[in-house]
């Protein structure tokens, strides 16, 4: 009885595998038109708008517990909000398999992130505070943000806010500051 069921299943599978819903064509045929302008070099439905992408470094935590740059692809010109969004996604599968992690909580929500072009100061407004993290994780998380913001244009530093309120964040020196600079977190870099 068991062999009979297995045999009938195999015969049925073989019969169904020989069926097809699409008739084979002996010679390929050229598609004359592709609808919706999908082959156009510009975005369909816009006034000739284009999107260009660039590689942008973000800082993640390496296997040794130091900060290390990693590349992400973002639209050009890179905006702080876009790059921080990529940073919050965390390490890729390949990076995870190499032992890379992120000190930033998965539940962290960015309300806004901008760089003031005149002053060179970046401002990131979160929905929740990083102060609840353990000190080592808090330092790494802030370091990830400051160093990533630096390469996007926040050369004079970063101000972290929670619901519009400026935070007094922990520095590697043990002090606290409202404006943190990349120089403050150089000691956390790999190498």
PyMOL commands that set and color helices and strands:
alter all, ss='L'
color gray80, all
select helices_A, chain A and resi 2-17+35-37+80-88+93-97+135-152+182-188
alter helices_A, ss='H'
color red, helices_A
select strands_A, chain A and resi 53-61+67-75+110-116+121-126+157-162+165-166+169-170+176-177+179-180
alter strands_A, ss='S'
color yellow, strands_A
deselect
rebuild
show_as cartoon
